[in-house]
Amino acid sequence: MVPAVNVPDTLEELLDPEWLSAALGLRFPGIRVRRATLGPVISRVSTNARFRIECEGGVPAGLSPNLCAKGYFSETGRDYRTAGVSEALFYRDLANEIPVRTLRSVYADLDPETQHGVVITEDIAAEGAVFLDGREPYSADQAAASLEQYAVLHGSTWNSPVVGSAEWLAPRIASSGMVRGLKEIHFNFDGPIGAGVPDEVRDPERLMAAYRALPAITESVPNWCLLLGDAHIGNLILDAAGSPWLVDWQLVQRGPWFIDAGYHIASALTVEERRRSETDLLRHYLDRLVAEGGKMPPAEEVHLGICSGIVYGFFLWGITLKVDPAITAVRLERLGAAAVDHDAFAVVLGH
């Protein structure tokens, strides 16, 4: 697909009033941006820049003046531009068709040559929303609310032909295990980041083996749906009313429900709270899944699936190196404890 407006290569180009007028004009015909004022910028691999626009004749109805752009504009980011392909395509092609709560995109596109994906969304932080990083207190009631959004995402795309035919939504579990693995897990487990990982699962080789068993499990499940693919609470926003929104679609893909649900239940809560509430939370999620268009899975799929979701999340955080170590340590402790409680390695490897 040839972009109707060239995807910007730099943040300066994106903030140019002429470019913004053309880009936003795809959804708001006739808009004339007079000025864009840059606000806070966070630049790690991707660049997230908040800004405010002023328009001739005022900002059009239905458009917030407070916007946020995400792209790969930095020198480091340029080397990782393919990481943003799926997220850009999600916001361009799917987000407006799915009833899940997520950021409202006002521009999203992908440069077919450079594979640079750029997304502009409304900045709900300006309206009182709070981005989580995963170290905040998170209750069982809050986890029930976020699981409801996963049920909406999964149920509304249950065996969807659109999701099933999109090449860019192909499952990634097998390929992810080929890029990084034992070296990174050893680094985390053997250092202070892994101090909270229980001894019973402090075994990088066994975690790697369990993760590599997941593709056979996920491919054997007859039903699939759209997955966020990275279902920790750092990928949630709480709006001004405290309702959760799902964000960060870099790992969006199709697959079975339990990859998101098992990972989220195991990582969202403290170990003690998860042990108290996980049975009720799982039942709540499954009831909502059916209500949203999914199918109740058989008991044997549920048990194996939850263990698979735990292993999936445990592996992702085992190979994570570019996140605040304190956040990684919390995730590894929680997912490791869940792996012990469910004997997840043995269940997955014994399938």
C-alpha positions as CSV (number, residue, x, y, z in Angstrom):
1,M,0.0,0.0,0.0
2,V,1.4,3.4,-0.9
3,P,0.9,5.9,1.9
4,A,-1.5,8.7,1.2
5,V,0.9,11.0,3.2
6,N,4.6,10.3,3.5
7,V,5.5,8.7,6.8
8,P,7.8,11.2,8.6
9,D,11.4,10.2,9.1
10,T,12.1,12.6,11.9
11,L,10.2,14.1,14.8
12,E,10.8,17.6,13.4
13,E,9.1,16.5,10.2
14,L,6.1,15.1,12.1
15,L,5.6,18.3,14.0
16,D,5.7,20.5,10.9
17,P,2.2,22.1,10.6
18,E,2.0,21.4,6.9
19,W,2.7,17.7,7.4
20,L,0.3,17.5,10.3
21,S,-2.4,19.2,8.2
22,A,-2.0,16.6,5.5
23,A,-1.8,13.6,7.9
24,L,-4.7,14.6,10.1
25,G,-6.7,15.7,7.1
26,L,-7.1,12.1,6.1
27,R,-9.6,11.8,9.0
28,F,-10.4,15.4,9.5
29,P,-10.7,16.9,6.0
30,G,-10.0,20.6,5.7
31,I,-8.0,20.8,9.0
32,R,-5.2,23.5,8.9
33,V,-2.7,23.1,11.7
34,R,-1.2,26.5,12.6
35,R,1.2,25.4,15.3
36,A,2.4,22.3,17.2
37,T,3.9,22.8,20.6
38,L,6.1,20.0,21.8
39,G,5.7,18.7,25.3
40,P,7.4,15.8,27.2
41,V,9.5,13.4,25.1
42,I,10.5,9.9,26.1
43,S,13.1,8.3,23.8
44,R,14.5,4.9,24.4
45,V,14.1,2.5,21.4
46,S,10.9,4.2,20.3
47,T,10.2,7.9,20.7
48,N,7.0,9.0,22.4
49,A,6.4,12.7,22.1
50,R,3.4,14.6,23.5
51,F,2.4,17.7,21.7
52,R,-0.5,20.2,21.4
53,I,-1.9,21.6,18.2
54,E,-3.5,24.9,17.3
55,C,-5.7,25.1,14.2
56,E,-7.0,27.8,12.0
57,G,-10.7,28.2,12.9
58,G,-10.1,26.0,16.0
59,V,-9.5,22.3,16.4
60,P,-12.2,20.3,14.5
61,A,-15.0,18.6,16.4
62,G,-14.1,15.1,17.4
63,L,-10.3,15.8,17.6
64,S,-8.4,16.5,20.8
65,P,-5.8,19.2,20.6
66,N,-3.6,17.1,22.9
67,L,-1.8,14.4,20.9
68,C,1.0,11.9,21.3
69,A,3.2,10.5,18.5
70,K,5.1,7.3,18.6
71,G,7.9,6.5,16.1
72,Y,11.5,5.3,15.8
73,F,13.2,8.6,15.2
74,S,16.4,8.3,17.3
75,E,19.7,6.8,16.1
76,T,19.0,3.7,18.2
77,G,15.4,3.6,17.1
78,R,16.4,3.6,13.4
79,D,18.0,0.2,13.9
80,Y,14.8,-1.3,15.4
81,R,12.2,0.1,13.1
82,T,10.7,-3.2,12.2
83,A,9.7,-3.6,15.8
84,G,6.9,-1.0,15.2
85,V,5.4,-2.5,12.0
86,S,2.7,-4.5,13.7
87,E,1.6,-1.7,16.1
88,A,1.3,0.7,13.2
89,L,-0.7,-1.7,11.2
90,F,-2.9,-2.5,14.2
91,Y,-3.8,1.1,14.7
92,R,-4.2,1.7,11.0
93,D,-6.3,-1.3,10.0
94,L,-7.8,-2.9,13.1
95,A,-8.1,-0.7,16.2
96,N,-11.2,1.2,15.1
97,E,-13.0,-2.2,14.3
98,I,-12.5,-3.8,17.7
99,P,-14.5,-2.7,20.8
100,V,-11.6,-3.0,23.2
101,R,-10.5,0.2,25.1
102,T,-7.3,1.4,23.6
103,L,-5.8,4.7,22.5
104,R,-7.7,6.4,19.7
105,S,-5.5,6.8,16.7
106,V,-5.8,9.9,14.5
107,Y,-3.0,8.8,12.1
108,A,-1.2,5.6,11.6
109,D,0.8,4.3,8.7
110,L,3.9,2.4,7.6
111,D,6.5,3.4,5.1
112,P,6.7,0.4,2.7
113,E,10.4,1.0,2.0
114,T,11.9,1.8,5.4
115,Q,9.3,-0.2,7.4
116,H,9.0,2.8,9.7
117,G,5.7,2.8,11.5
118,V,4.4,6.0,13.0
119,V,1.2,6.4,15.1
120,I,-0.4,9.5,16.4
121,T,-3.0,9.1,19.1
122,E,-5.0,11.3,21.4
123,D,-3.1,12.1,24.6
124,I,-5.4,10.8,27.3
125,A,-2.7,11.6,29.9
126,A,-3.7,15.2,29.4
127,E,-7.2,14.2,30.6
128,G,-6.0,12.5,33.8
129,A,-5.1,9.0,32.6
130,V,-2.3,7.3,34.3
131,F,0.3,5.0,32.6
132,L,1.3,2.1,34.8
133,D,4.8,0.5,35.0
134,G,3.8,-2.5,37.1
135,R,5.2,-1.6,40.5
136,E,2.0,0.2,41.6
137,P,-0.4,-1.6,43.9
138,Y,-2.9,-3.5,41.7
139,S,-5.9,-5.2,43.2
140,A,-7.9,-8.3,42.3
141,D,-10.8,-6.1,41.4
142,Q,-8.5,-4.1,39.0
143,A,-7.2,-7.4,37.5
144,A,-10.8,-8.5,36.9
145,A,-11.5,-5.2,35.0
146,S,-8.4,-5.6,32.9
147,L,-9.2,-9.3,32.2
148,E,-12.6,-8.0,30.9
149,Q,-10.8,-6.0,28.3
150,Y,-8.8,-9.0,27.3
151,A,-12.0,-11.0,27.0
152,V,-13.4,-8.2,24.7
153,L,-10.3,-8.3,22.6
154,H,-10.3,-12.1,22.4
155,G,-14.1,-12.7,22.1
156,S,-14.7,-10.0,19.5
157,T,-12.0,-11.5,17.2
158,W,-12.7,-15.2,17.9
159,N,-11.7,-17.1,14.7
160,S,-12.1,-13.8,12.8
161,P,-11.3,-14.2,9.0
162,V,-9.7,-10.8,9.0
163,V,-7.3,-11.7,11.8
164,G,-6.8,-15.1,10.3
165,S,-5.8,-13.9,6.9
166,A,-3.4,-11.1,7.9
167,E,0.1,-12.1,7.3
168,W,1.4,-9.5,9.8
169,L,-0.6,-11.2,12.6
170,A,1.1,-14.6,12.1
171,P,2.1,-16.2,15.5
172,R,5.5,-15.2,16.7
173,I,6.2,-17.6,19.5
174,A,8.5,-19.8,17.5
175,S,10.5,-17.0,16.0
176,S,10.9,-15.1,19.3
177,G,12.8,-18.0,20.7
178,M,15.3,-17.9,17.9
179,V,16.4,-14.3,18.4
180,R,17.3,-14.2,22.1
181,G,17.4,-16.9,24.8
182,L,19.9,-18.5,27.2
183,K,22.5,-15.8,27.3
184,E,19.9,-13.2,28.4
185,I,18.1,-15.5,30.9
186,H,21.4,-16.5,32.5
187,F,22.3,-12.8,32.9
188,N,19.0,-12.0,34.6
189,F,18.7,-15.2,36.8
190,D,22.4,-15.0,37.9
191,G,22.3,-11.4,38.9
192,P,20.4,-9.2,41.3
193,I,17.5,-8.9,38.9
194,G,16.7,-12.6,39.4
195,A,17.1,-12.6,43.2
196,G,13.3,-13.3,43.6
197,V,13.1,-16.2,41.2
198,P,12.3,-19.3,43.2
199,D,15.0,-22.0,43.2
200,E,12.7,-24.5,41.7
201,V,12.5,-22.7,38.4
202,R,15.9,-20.9,38.4
203,D,16.9,-23.1,35.4
204,P,17.5,-21.2,32.2
205,E,17.8,-24.3,30.1
206,R,14.5,-25.7,31.3
207,L,12.7,-22.4,30.8
208,M,14.1,-22.3,27.3
209,A,12.9,-25.9,26.6
210,A,9.5,-25.2,28.0
211,Y,9.2,-22.0,25.8
212,R,10.2,-24.0,22.7
213,A,7.4,-26.5,23.5
214,L,4.8,-23.7,23.2
215,P,4.3,-23.6,19.4
216,A,3.2,-27.2,19.3
217,I,0.7,-26.5,22.1
218,T,-0.7,-23.3,20.6
219,E,-1.0,-24.8,17.1
220,S,-3.0,-27.7,18.5
221,V,-5.7,-25.5,19.8
222,P,-8.6,-25.2,17.3
223,N,-9.7,-21.7,18.2
224,W,-7.6,-18.5,18.0
225,C,-8.1,-14.8,18.4
226,L,-6.2,-11.5,18.4
227,L,-3.6,-11.3,21.2
228,L,-2.0,-8.2,22.7
229,G,1.0,-10.5,23.1
230,D,2.6,-8.8,26.1
231,A,-0.1,-8.8,28.8
232,H,1.7,-7.3,31.8
233,I,0.2,-4.3,33.6
234,G,2.9,-1.9,32.3
235,N,0.9,-2.1,29.1
236,L,-2.2,-0.7,30.7
237,I,-3.5,2.8,31.2
238,L,-6.0,3.7,33.8
239,D,-8.2,6.5,32.6
240,A,-9.5,9.3,34.8
241,A,-12.3,7.0,36.0
242,G,-9.9,4.2,36.8
243,S,-10.9,2.0,33.9
244,P,-8.1,0.0,32.2
245,W,-7.1,0.5,28.5
246,L,-4.8,-1.9,26.6
247,V,-1.8,-0.2,25.0
248,D,1.5,-1.2,23.3
249,W,0.7,-3.4,20.4
250,Q,4.2,-4.2,19.3
251,L,3.7,-8.0,19.9
252,V,0.1,-8.2,18.6
253,Q,-0.5,-11.5,16.9
254,R,-3.1,-14.3,16.6
255,G,-3.1,-17.2,18.9
256,P,-5.0,-18.9,21.7
257,W,-6.7,-16.9,24.5
258,F,-4.5,-18.3,27.3
259,I,-1.3,-16.6,26.2
260,D,-2.6,-13.3,27.3
261,A,-4.9,-14.5,30.1
262,G,-2.4,-16.8,31.8
263,Y,0.4,-14.2,31.5
264,H,-1.7,-11.4,32.9
265,I,-3.1,-13.3,35.9
266,A,0.4,-14.5,36.8
267,S,2.1,-11.1,36.5
268,A,-0.4,-8.4,37.5
269,L,-0.7,-9.2,41.2
270,T,1.6,-9.8,44.1
271,V,2.3,-13.5,44.6
272,E,0.0,-13.6,47.7
273,E,-2.9,-11.8,46.0
274,R,-2.6,-14.0,42.9
275,R,-2.8,-17.1,45.0
276,R,-5.9,-15.9,46.8
277,S,-7.8,-14.7,43.7
278,E,-6.6,-16.5,40.6
279,T,-9.3,-19.1,40.5
280,D,-12.0,-16.5,40.7
281,L,-10.2,-14.3,38.2
282,L,-9.9,-17.1,35.7
283,R,-13.6,-18.0,36.0
284,H,-14.5,-14.3,35.6
285,Y,-12.4,-14.0,32.4
286,L,-13.9,-17.2,30.9
287,D,-17.4,-16.1,31.6
288,R,-16.7,-12.7,29.9
289,L,-14.9,-14.4,27.0
290,V,-18.1,-16.4,26.2
291,A,-20.3,-13.3,26.6
292,E,-18.0,-11.4,24.1
293,G,-18.3,-14.1,21.4
294,G,-15.7,-16.7,22.4
295,K,-16.2,-20.3,23.2
296,M,-15.7,-21.9,26.6
297,P,-12.6,-24.0,26.4
298,P,-12.5,-27.6,27.8
299,A,-11.0,-28.1,31.2
300,E,-7.9,-29.8,29.9
301,E,-7.2,-26.8,27.6
302,V,-7.6,-24.4,30.5
303,H,-5.0,-26.1,32.7
304,L,-2.5,-26.5,30.0
305,G,-3.2,-23.1,28.7
306,I,-2.7,-21.2,31.9
307,C,0.7,-23.0,32.3
308,S,1.6,-22.0,28.8
309,G,0.7,-18.4,29.4
310,I,2.9,-18.4,32.5
311,V,5.8,-19.9,30.6
312,Y,5.4,-17.4,27.8
313,G,5.5,-14.4,30.1
314,F,8.3,-15.9,32.2
315,F,10.4,-16.3,29.1
316,L,9.7,-12.8,27.8
317,W,10.9,-11.3,31.1
318,G,13.8,-13.7,31.3
319,I,15.2,-12.3,28.1
320,T,14.4,-8.6,28.9
321,L,17.4,-6.4,29.2
322,K,16.3,-2.9,28.3
323,V,13.8,-2.2,31.0
324,D,14.3,-0.7,34.5
325,P,15.8,-3.6,36.4
326,A,13.4,-3.1,39.4
327,I,10.5,-3.7,37.0
328,T,12.0,-6.8,35.5
329,A,12.8,-8.2,39.0
330,V,9.1,-7.8,40.1
331,R,7.9,-9.6,36.9
332,L,10.4,-12.5,37.3
333,E,9.5,-13.0,40.9
334,R,5.8,-13.1,40.2
335,L,6.0,-15.3,37.1
336,G,8.5,-17.6,38.7
337,A,6.2,-18.1,41.7
338,A,3.3,-18.9,39.4
339,A,5.4,-21.4,37.5
340,V,6.2,-23.2,40.7
341,D,2.6,-23.1,42.0
342,H,1.3,-24.6,38.7
343,D,4.3,-26.9,38.0
344,A,4.2,-25.1,34.6
345,F,7.5,-26.5,33.2
346,A,6.4,-30.1,33.8
347,V,2.9,-29.5,32.4
348,V,4.1,-27.8,29.2
349,L,7.1,-30.2,28.7
350,G,4.9,-33.2,29.4
351,H,2.2,-32.2,26.8
